[in-house]
């Protein structure tokens, strides 16, 4: 049996403030209520309010301006990029992908994933790990994590590859709607199992692209950790300075 795990208070408060930004209650360019006002309005502790505001700042909904307070930025801008690992993780047809489904099962939620999904560190989530190959060599290890409530009524927990992308499967089965993706890139050394799957010698780092796929309210539906051998990657971005 799958159990729903309620998101922490600060995440629920952040989602409430975000909805007020989207419906115009807190208009772009205006100040959000002070911490004291939010504490009184929602009956939550100051640390909870502070964490909620920091989460909204991190995701681009709010910003701090010296001498003016916390300002509403509105819906975060979508940045176009040629390299969309997140889109690949959501739309890739597993049955047509060169590679193999490594494993599927319930695992303890990793800390970075717990934060993105708004789950406590003690929660369990479903993980699907797909190894992608090109020319007979492993090029990506994609670990996708799903909260328990999103798995019921789908084929995600099965050991067979999906005959469609995860996004299409979930939107069809669960009637959810994916809206936007946030990607966070970091570098680290792989653990022994990851290095073996990717065929990496000792000491070769990986790029970790944490893909957070959300609905229009900002609720994360899926988090994928895409691991790429760092020695075969090059990142490029061009932007204006004005």
matplotlib code that plots the C-alpha trace (Angstrom):
import matplotlib.pyplot as plt

x = [0.0, 1.3, 1.0, 0.7, 3.4, 2.4, 4.9, 6.7, 5.0, 7.4, 6.8, 3.1, 3.4, 5.7, 3.1, 0.4, 2.4, 3.3, -0.4, -1.1, 1.6, 0.1, -3.5, -2.3, -2.8, 0.9, 1.6, 5.1, 7.2, 5.3, 6.6, 5.4, 4.0, 6.7, 7.8, 5.7, 2.7, 3.1, 3.5, 0.3, -1.6, -0.8, -0.2, 3.2, 6.5, 9.1, 11.6, 8.9, 8.2, 11.9, 12.4, 9.4, 10.6, 14.1, 12.6, 10.7, 13.8, 15.8, 13.3, 13.0, 9.6, 10.9, 14.1, 15.6, 16.4, 18.5, 16.6, 13.3, 12.5, 11.4, 9.9, 7.7, 9.3, 6.4, 6.6, 10.3, 11.4, 12.0, 15.5, 15.9, 18.8, 19.9, 20.9, 17.7, 18.5, 15.3, 13.2, 15.0, 14.4, 10.6, 10.0, 12.4, 10.6, 12.3, 11.3, 13.1, 16.2, 19.5, 20.5, 18.6, 16.4, 18.9, 16.5, 13.1, 12.1, 11.3, 14.3, 15.0, 14.7, 18.1, 18.5, 18.6, 15.5, 13.6, 14.2, 12.9, 9.8, 9.1, 9.3, 10.8, 14.1, 12.5, 10.2, 10.3, 10.0, 10.0, 13.2, 13.6, 17.2, 17.8, 21.3, 21.5, 24.1, 25.5, 27.7, 27.8, 29.1, 27.2, 26.7, 24.0, 22.7, 19.2, 17.7, 14.1, 12.3, 8.5, 6.4, 4.3, 1.0, 1.9, 2.8, -0.6, -2.5, 0.6, 3.2, 6.1, 6.7, 6.9, 10.1, 9.3, 10.3, 7.6, 6.3, 6.2, 7.9, 7.3, 5.6, 3.0, 2.5, 1.8, -0.4, -2.5, -2.8, -2.9, -4.4, -1.5, 0.0, 3.7, 4.4, 8.1, 11.5, 14.3, 17.8, 20.6, 24.1, 26.9, 30.0, 30.9, 32.7, 30.4, 29.8, 31.1, 27.9, 27.5, 31.1, 30.7, 27.5, 29.1, 32.4, 34.4, 37.9, 38.7, 38.9, 36.8, 34.0, 30.5, 28.2, 24.9, 22.0, 19.2, 16.0, 12.9, 9.7, 6.7, 3.1, 1.8, 1.5, 5.2, 4.5, 7.3, 5.9, 9.2, 12.9, 15.6, 19.3, 21.1, 24.7, 27.1, 30.9, 32.4, 35.4, 33.0, 31.0, 31.3, 28.9, 28.3, 26.0, 25.7, 24.0, 23.8, 25.5, 23.1]
y = [0.0, 3.5, 6.3, 10.0, 12.0, 15.5, 18.2, 20.1, 23.3, 25.7, 24.0, 24.3, 28.0, 28.6, 27.0, 29.2, 32.4, 31.3, 30.8, 34.3, 35.6, 33.8, 35.0, 38.6, 39.0, 39.7, 41.6, 41.7, 44.7, 44.9, 44.0, 40.8, 41.0, 41.2, 38.1, 39.3, 39.8, 36.3, 34.7, 36.3, 35.6, 31.9, 31.0, 29.6, 30.1, 32.6, 29.9, 28.3, 31.7, 32.4, 29.0, 29.5, 32.9, 31.5, 28.7, 31.2, 33.4, 30.3, 29.4, 33.0, 34.1, 36.6, 38.7, 40.8, 44.5, 46.3, 49.0, 47.9, 44.4, 41.3, 42.0, 39.9, 39.0, 37.0, 33.8, 32.8, 33.5, 30.5, 30.4, 28.7, 26.3, 24.0, 21.3, 20.2, 17.2, 17.6, 17.4, 14.2, 12.7, 13.4, 12.5, 9.7, 6.5, 3.9, 1.0, 2.8, 3.9, 2.2, 0.9, -0.8, -0.3, -1.0, -1.3, -0.2, -0.1, 1.8, 3.6, 6.1, 9.6, 11.2, 14.6, 16.7, 14.9, 15.2, 19.0, 19.3, 17.1, 18.7, 15.4, 14.6, 12.8, 9.6, 9.3, 6.5, 7.1, 5.0, 5.1, 4.1, 3.9, 3.9, 3.5, 5.2, 4.0, 5.2, 3.1, 0.4, 2.8, 4.2, 7.9, 8.7, 7.2, 8.6, 8.0, 9.3, 9.6, 9.7, 10.3, 7.4, 9.1, 9.6, 5.9, 4.3, 3.5, 3.7, 1.3, 3.1, 0.4, -2.4, -3.8, -3.3, -0.3, 2.2, 2.4, 6.2, 9.0, 9.4, 12.7, 11.3, 8.2, 10.3, 12.9, 10.1, 8.0, 10.5, 13.5, 15.8, 18.5, 19.2, 22.9, 23.7, 22.2, 23.5, 22.1, 22.3, 21.3, 20.2, 18.0, 15.1, 11.8, 8.9, 6.1, 2.6, 1.4, 4.5, 4.3, 0.7, 1.3, 4.2, 2.4, 5.1, 4.6, 5.7, 9.5, 10.5, 12.9, 13.1, 16.0, 15.7, 17.4, 17.5, 17.9, 19.1, 18.8, 20.7, 21.5, 25.1, 25.5, 24.7, 21.3, 18.9, 15.8, 14.1, 14.6, 13.0, 12.9, 12.7, 11.6, 12.3, 11.5, 14.9, 14.3, 14.2, 17.3, 20.9, 23.6, 26.8, 29.7, 33.1, 36.1, 39.8, 42.1, 45.0]
z = [0.0, -0.8, 1.7, 1.0, 2.8, 3.6, 2.5, 5.3, 6.5, 4.9, 1.5, 1.9, 2.8, -0.1, -2.4, -0.9, -1.5, -5.0, -5.8, -4.6, -6.9, -9.8, -9.1, -8.7, -5.0, -4.7, -7.9, -9.5, -8.3, -4.9, -1.5, 0.1, 3.6, 6.3, 8.2, 11.2, 9.0, 7.5, 10.9, 12.1, 8.8, 8.6, 12.2, 11.5, 13.3, 12.1, 11.0, 8.9, 7.2, 6.7, 5.0, 2.8, 1.6, 1.0, -1.1, -3.2, -3.7, -4.7, -7.4, -8.7, -7.5, -5.0, -4.6, -1.8, -2.5, 0.0, 1.9, 0.3, 1.5, -0.4, -3.8, -6.0, -9.3, -10.7, -12.6, -13.2, -16.7, -19.0, -20.3, -23.7, -23.9, -26.7, -24.2, -22.5, -20.4, -18.5, -21.6, -22.6, -19.2, -19.5, -23.1, -23.9, -25.0, -22.9, -25.2, -28.1, -26.1, -26.6, -23.2, -20.4, -17.4, -14.5, -11.7, -10.4, -6.7, -3.5, -2.0, 0.8, -0.7, -1.3, 0.5, -2.7, -4.1, -0.7, -0.8, -4.4, -3.8, -0.4, 1.4, 4.8, 4.8, 6.2, 3.1, 0.6, -3.1, -6.3, -8.3, -11.9, -13.2, -16.9, -18.5, -21.9, -24.4, -27.7, -29.9, -27.2, -24.6, -21.5, -21.9, -19.2, -16.1, -15.3, -11.9, -11.8, -8.5, -7.9, -4.8, -3.7, -4.4, -8.1, -8.7, -8.0, -11.2, -13.4, -14.8, -13.2, -10.6, -13.1, -14.3, -18.0, -20.1, -20.8, -24.4, -24.1, -22.2, -18.5, -19.0, -21.5, -19.3, -16.2, -17.9, -19.4, -16.3, -13.5, -15.3, -14.1, -16.3, -16.5, -16.8, -16.4, -15.5, -13.4, -13.9, -11.4, -12.5, -10.1, -10.3, -8.0, -7.9, -8.7, -6.1, -7.0, -8.5, -10.7, -11.9, -12.8, -14.8, -16.6, -17.2, -15.5, -14.1, -10.6, -10.1, -13.1, -11.9, -13.3, -14.0, -12.1, -13.7, -11.2, -13.2, -11.3, -13.3, -11.9, -12.6, -12.9, -9.2, -8.7, -7.1, -8.2, -9.9, -10.8, -10.0, -12.2, -11.5, -14.9, -14.5, -17.3, -17.5, -16.9, -19.2, -22.2, -21.5, -22.5, -21.2, -23.2, -22.6, -24.4, -22.8, -23.0, -20.6, -20.7]

ax = plt.figure().add_subplot(projection="3d")
ax.plot(x, y, z, "-o")
ax.set_aspect("equal")
plt.show()
